[in-house]
């Protein structure tokens, strides 16, 4: 991997991870992990839009998609929160909300990207 490509992915990843860390402050034991859910849904929406505007492999795509969106979204935390939920019902609601919400956000992002000029 070229140093320039690795650097833009790392910088974007750091920014995405910082945003996810801040959003995690909205997680509470009494409710769905809203911070993680929000990070993952924003990441799906943003990636959908980016796919319409940026050429895969370009430095801007690597920064925004692999870096920022990759650092923002988190599958491992999602799974940890599923298995740590207080009840099967809470875990099920979170799983369905995350998966369907992610799909809807990705489709919306792709359509927004096409609508606004890509």
C-alpha positions as CSV (number, residue, x, y, z in Angstrom):
1,X,0.0,0.0,0.0
2,X,1.3,3.4,-0.9
3,X,2.1,5.8,2.0
4,X,-0.2,8.5,0.6
5,X,-3.2,6.1,0.5
6,X,-2.5,4.7,3.9
7,X,-2.1,8.2,5.4
8,X,-5.5,9.5,4.0
9,X,-7.3,6.3,5.3
10,X,-5.6,6.7,8.7
11,X,-6.6,10.4,9.0
12,X,-10.2,9.7,7.9
13,X,-10.3,6.7,10.3
14,X,-9.2,8.8,13.2
15,X,-11.9,11.4,12.5
16,X,-14.5,8.8,12.2
17,X,-13.4,7.0,15.4
18,X,-13.5,10.3,17.3
19,X,-17.1,11.0,16.0
20,X,-18.1,7.5,17.0
21,X,-16.6,8.0,20.5
22,X,-18.6,11.2,21.0
23,X,-21.8,9.5,19.8
24,X,-21.2,6.7,22.2
25,X,-22.0,9.2,25.0
26,X,-25.7,8.7,24.0
27,X,-25.6,5.0,24.9
28,X,-27.4,4.2,28.1
29,X,-28.0,0.8,29.8
30,X,-31.8,1.5,30.0
31,X,-32.3,2.1,26.3
32,X,-31.1,0.9,22.9
33,X,-27.5,1.9,22.3
34,X,-28.5,5.1,20.4
35,X,-25.0,6.4,19.9
36,X,-23.8,3.2,18.1
37,X,-27.1,3.0,16.2
38,X,-26.7,6.6,15.1
39,X,-23.1,6.2,14.1
40,X,-23.9,3.1,12.0
41,X,-26.9,4.7,10.3
42,X,-25.1,8.0,9.5
43,X,-22.2,5.9,8.1
44,X,-24.6,4.0,5.8
45,X,-26.2,7.2,4.6
46,X,-22.9,8.9,4.0
47,X,-21.4,5.9,2.2
48,X,-24.4,5.7,0.0
49,X,-24.0,9.4,-1.0
50,X,-20.2,9.0,-1.4
51,X,-20.7,6.1,-3.8
52,X,-22.6,8.4,-6.1
53,X,-20.0,11.2,-6.1
54,X,-16.6,9.7,-5.6
55,X,-14.5,7.4,-7.8
56,X,-13.6,4.2,-5.8
57,X,-9.9,4.1,-5.2
58,X,-9.4,7.9,-5.4
59,X,-7.7,9.6,-2.4
60,X,-10.9,11.4,-1.5
61,X,-12.9,8.1,-1.6
62,X,-10.3,6.4,0.6
63,X,-10.4,9.2,3.1
64,X,-14.1,9.5,3.3
65,X,-15.4,5.9,2.7
66,X,-12.6,3.7,4.0
67,X,-11.4,6.2,6.6
68,X,-14.2,8.3,8.0
69,X,-17.1,5.9,7.4
70,X,-15.0,2.9,8.3
71,X,-13.9,4.6,11.6
72,X,-17.4,5.8,12.3
73,X,-19.3,2.6,11.9
74,X,-18.7,-0.4,14.1
75,X,-19.8,-4.0,13.6
76,X,-17.9,-5.4,16.6
77,X,-19.6,-2.9,19.0
78,X,-22.9,-3.7,17.5
79,X,-22.5,-7.4,18.1
80,X,-21.2,-6.8,21.7
81,X,-24.3,-4.7,22.4
82,X,-26.5,-7.4,21.0
83,X,-25.1,-10.1,23.3
84,X,-25.0,-7.7,26.3
85,X,-28.7,-6.6,26.0
86,X,-30.8,-7.1,29.1
87,X,-33.4,-9.1,27.2
88,X,-33.9,-11.1,24.0
89,X,-36.7,-8.5,23.1
90,X,-34.3,-5.6,23.5
91,X,-31.6,-7.4,21.5
92,X,-34.1,-8.2,18.7
93,X,-35.4,-4.7,18.5
94,X,-31.9,-3.3,18.2
95,X,-30.8,-5.9,15.6
96,X,-33.9,-5.3,13.4
97,X,-33.7,-1.5,13.8
98,X,-30.0,-1.6,12.9
99,X,-30.3,-3.8,9.9
100,X,-33.4,-2.3,8.4
101,X,-32.3,1.2,9.3
102,X,-28.9,0.6,7.7
103,X,-30.5,-0.7,4.5
104,X,-32.9,2.2,4.3
105,X,-30.1,4.7,5.0
106,X,-27.8,3.2,2.3
107,X,-30.7,3.3,-0.3
108,X,-31.5,6.9,0.7
109,X,-27.9,7.9,0.4
110,X,-27.5,6.4,-3.0
111,X,-30.7,8.1,-4.2
112,X,-29.7,11.4,-2.6
113,X,-26.3,11.2,-4.4
114,X,-28.0,10.6,-7.8
115,X,-30.5,13.3,-7.1
116,X,-27.9,16.0,-6.4
117,X,-25.8,15.6,-9.4
118,X,-23.8,12.4,-9.6
